[in-house]
Amino acid sequence: MKKVLVLLVAGLFVSACTWVELSDDGKKIRIVTPADVKTCKKIGTVNVALKDKIAGFDRDEDKVKRELENLARNTAIEMDGKADSIVPSSPIKDGKQTFDVYNCVNPGAK
């Protein structure tokens, strides 16, 4: 019984942690809707993944979503320095998600 209680407490503590911090450069990337990128230039796609279960326990869905977005923003900024917006292009499944990456501020830039 004591082991079960320890595992439950540890699972709750771990699920409360945020593991993917948004970088200063990642903060420059906006998360937008498909309607927001109609006049933007698509410059690529990023696939991101993280653990959605720890010790057999599901992590909080909102935290997983936020961390996937942070990871996508941190990754998108590395795309030739042209990315400024991302749009989720798939649902979250097993801790994985795909985002389309856009340049909206200056879509004609080379």
DALIN-V884501 format. One record per residue. N is the residue number from 1. RES is the residue in one small letter. SS is DSSP state (H for helix, E for strand, - for the rest). PHI is phi in whole degrees, -180 to 180 (999 if undefined). D_LAST is the distance of its C-alpha to the last C-alpha in Angstrom with 2 decimals. Layout:
N/RES/SS/PHI/D_LAST  N/RES/SS/PHI/D_LAST
This chain:
1/m/-/999/62.57  2/k/H/-63/61.38  3/k/H/-64/58.65  4/v/H/-62/57.39  5/l/H/-63/57.28  6/v/H/-62/55.38  7/l/H/-64/52.81  8/l/H/-64/52.42  9/v/H/-64/51.97  10/a/H/-63/49.50  11/g/H/-63/47.55  12/l/H/-66/47.41  13/f/H/-64/46.36  14/v/H/-65/43.55  15/s/H/-68/42.31  16/a/H/-85/42.07  17/c/-/-77/39.75  18/t/-/-106/36.03  19/w/-/-100/34.56  20/v/-/-107/30.79  21/e/-/-87/29.92  22/l/-/-80/26.67  23/s/-/-74/24.87  24/d/-/-60/23.88  25/d/-/-68/20.16  26/g/H/-61/20.97  27/k/H/-65/22.48  28/k/H/-77/19.10  29/i/-/-93/18.49  30/r/E/-92/20.36  31/i/E/-102/22.46  32/v/-/-129/22.42  33/t/-/-99/23.97  34/p/H/-56/22.66  35/a/H/-65/23.54  36/d/H/-77/21.21  37/v/H/-112/18.01  38/k/-/-61/18.76  39/t/-/-105/15.98  40/c/-/-96/13.43  41/k/E/-104/10.88  42/k/E/-74/12.65  43/i/E/-115/10.91  44/g/E/159/14.26  45/t/E/-139/17.89  46/v/E/-123/20.10  47/n/E/-110/23.80  48/v/E/-123/25.99  49/a/E/-152/29.71  50/l/-/-156/32.57  51/k/-/-75/36.34  52/d/-/-103/37.70  53/k/E/-135/41.28  54/i/E/-128/43.05  55/a/-/53/46.53  56/g/-/83/46.80  57/f/E/-101/46.01  58/d/E/-69/43.17  59/r/-/-79/40.89  60/d/-/-58/40.38  61/e/H/-59/37.98  62/d/H/-65/36.31  63/k/H/-69/35.74  64/v/H/-62/34.31  65/k/H/-58/31.94  66/r/H/-63/30.89  67/e/H/-69/30.44  68/l/H/-64/28.33  69/e/H/-63/26.06  70/n/H/-61/25.97  71/l/H/-63/25.22  72/a/H/-65/22.37  73/r/H/-65/20.87  74/n/H/-63/21.43  75/t/H/-77/19.80  76/a/H/-62/16.73  77/i/-/-63/15.81  78/e/-/-81/15.49  79/m/-/-85/12.57  80/d/-/57/9.88  81/g/-/67/10.75  82/k/-/-100/8.72  83/a/-/-71/11.98  84/d/-/-140/14.31  85/s/E/-148/16.66  86/i/E/-131/18.77  87/v/E/-131/21.32  88/p/E/-60/24.33  89/s/-/-115/24.47  90/s/-/-148/27.82  91/p/-/-75/31.03  92/i/-/-77/32.18  93/k/E/-141/34.39  94/d/-/55/36.19  95/g/-/77/33.87  96/k/E/-124/30.69  97/q/E/-157/27.91  98/t/E/-113/24.52  99/f/E/-129/21.67  100/d/E/-87/18.57  101/v/E/-114/15.51  102/y/E/-130/13.27  103/n/E/-113/10.73  104/c/-/-110/12.93  105/v/-/-71/12.63  106/n/-/-140/9.29  107/p/-/-65/8.48  108/g/-/-89/6.50  109/a/-/-67/3.78  110/k/-/-110/0.00
